[in-house]
Amino acid sequence: MPKENELMEKIVSLCKRRGFIFPSSEIYGGYAAIYDYGPYGVELENAVKQEWWKYMVQFRDDIVGLDSSIFMHRKIWEASGHVSGFADPLTECRSCHVRSRVDHLLEDAGIFADEKMSEEEINKLFFASLDKIKCPTCGKRDFTPVKKFNLLVKSNLGNFTDDWSKDPAYLRGETCQGIYVNYKNVLDSSRVQVPFGIAQIGKAFRNEITARQFVFRTREFEQMEMQYFTHPDKEMEAYEWLKDYRWKFYTDYLGLSEKNLKWHKHENLVFYAKEAYDIEYNFPFGFKELEGIHARGDYDLSQHTKYSGKDLSYMDPRTQEKFMPHIVESSAGVGRTVLAILSEAYTEEDVEGEQRIVMKFPKKLAPVKVAIFPLLKNKPDLVKKAHDLYVALRQQFVCEFDDNGNVGKRYRRQDEIGTPYCITVDFDTLENDTVTVRDRDSMKQDRVAIKELEAWLKVHLNESIK
Ligand code: GAP
């Protein structure tokens, strides 16, 4: 397998070549830290979101879904603490003008910077540590003073004045605020009682200072978040359950290898959390955060009660006890999950002296499940039979029809997009209504009767990962 950076370059190049992920606005020279998902990327992304939704909502009787809007009342972001506290320390290299996150520069030098440090404190620490720090781009040590830069993205939605930036509408910086402000609506309109959870998938926006590493850190991204509301005494019990449940999502349910996953406990807590763990994935550039699991206490509901003037406490109908629910959350990024799956799936193999690149996606996540080929393009009987089969199977599975080039080339192409099964209609098919089904990973071929094909594919595509 290729080495770290080389592997990342290969994944980025395959994503572009095969239509998974493109840099945004490419014909205009690109747009930093924003990416677009192409035809196979959107299938992969949808599959990730669908599986997350099944696991977090469909399989549970204590969790319901929500889709709140991106734009919300400005006061929500004041109450949440984002307007005052959601900021990263920024410096600029005076020589090459590249901006860096100061906490990252310090961390790379083995120096711990607390999230809660004031601008003055972090300036002191940074400039006292300059002998260990240099610009990651040009290597010089000449930096501008550190400024705390707020990550919320502002807009003029609904504000028609010229100085709208003084009273902006924020694009949401995390999806969970839409859950907190709807928690009473959900309680009043559905049959849930505490403890229960609300899940949602949606876009979030952050003015990230440094934006490298492909879709790992982007300024527009999607989050899959679940907020679980508990009795204060049960918060840490729910937290342990959630950590375990989320770990199993990646290992047992999606089939990521345990050796590529690890826990990271935060000593340096963000402003809303009282305990925080990340699940980290071994990306081509090393172990980095894939998802955050946070015990948030009553911070969110208390803040929204204070700022909105609406009492968000809960009256337990069984015990008549009134309390402010505590919240534990699971927060994962779609882009980071897609990148973890791409990194895990990327495989180079030697097949009879030739290199084969194959994306060994878990079958349930593969963008295309089945490809159907006529053996020869210039035999109308074969083409018609294969096309009829394709039209029938696509009712059930994402399918692709391909009659271009020789069958070997078609296999290589399907291997690169990770299609688990390729079906070839050949001359025997016209005689006995059977086809060959070729397995992506073993490359073995089976002969299967057309009338049994749908059931065969269902069994094989759904087979458990372990
Ligand atoms: N509601 C809690 C919250 O938003 P977070 O640790 O800031 O917590 C949660 O973000 C997850 O969202 C991260 O683990 C990551 O997967 C994803 N995420 C955060 N910022 C991102 C960015 N700039 N680009 C891509 N994904 C991001």
Boltz pocket constraint, residues with backbone or C-beta under 6 A from the ligand:
constraints:
  - pocket:
      binder: B
      contacts: [[A, 173], [A, 174], [A, 175], [A, 176], [A, 206], [A, 208], [A, 215], [A, 216], [A, 217], [A, 218], [A, 219], [A, 220], [A, 221], [A, 222], [A, 223], [A, 225], [A, 289], [A, 290], [A, 291], [A, 292], [A, 329], [A, 331], [A, 332], [A, 333], [A, 334], [A, 335], [A, 336]]
      max_distance: 6.0
